[in-house]
Amino acid sequence: MATVNVLNWKKEKVGSLELQADTFEVEVKKDVLHSVVRWQLACRRQGTHMTKTKGLVSGGGKKPFKQKGTGNARQGSTRSPLMPGGGTMFGPQPRSYGYVLPKKMRKVALKMALSHLFKEGKLTVVDSMASEGKTNELNKRLQTFGVKKAVLVDKASDAKFSRAAKNLVDYKYSPVEGLNVFDLLKYDYAVITKDSVAKIIERCSAE
């Protein structure tokens, strides 16, 4: 079990906290992280791509040309896939790219991502996350804190902090429920509140 310093936004130590080894110090396996990231990206895909089939193309009520005497193959509709401007055969249709990934694997991957950041010294615990609701104020605070890109995690979503962080492209604010492997690896730094630690451990250990 490791002990970390709890800092305020001036980077001054205001306390200490113990992090459970079974959540923040597990062995990191790249193949597990890779599988979970692929699953997340697959579930995010809209899957709304579509081409028109013969039945969806407009027109086609009139026979393009007479049956015999033209030297061409007989055609009964301009909507045929064989005709220019006709429908598409076997084209993409709306579908879901999501698939089922074991819940245990997802929880283990979250532990691995947190452990990776903790091992690299890229996980910081702060006493609280409060804001005036102004983006400029929060941006200056984060720059002064020395974090250029990070996931900001709180026990529960704060309306003012969420509004202030909304337009900061290099930071993502979310409650513990929204914490995920892809964001932790993408932003490669995490700033979490001391109150959120217990909830993170609870989420990672829940059956």
Summary of the structure (lengths in Angstrom):
residues: 207
radius of gyration: 26.8
end to end distance: 21.8
largest distance: 92.9
contacts: 561
relative contact order: 0.17
helix: 37%
strand: 15%
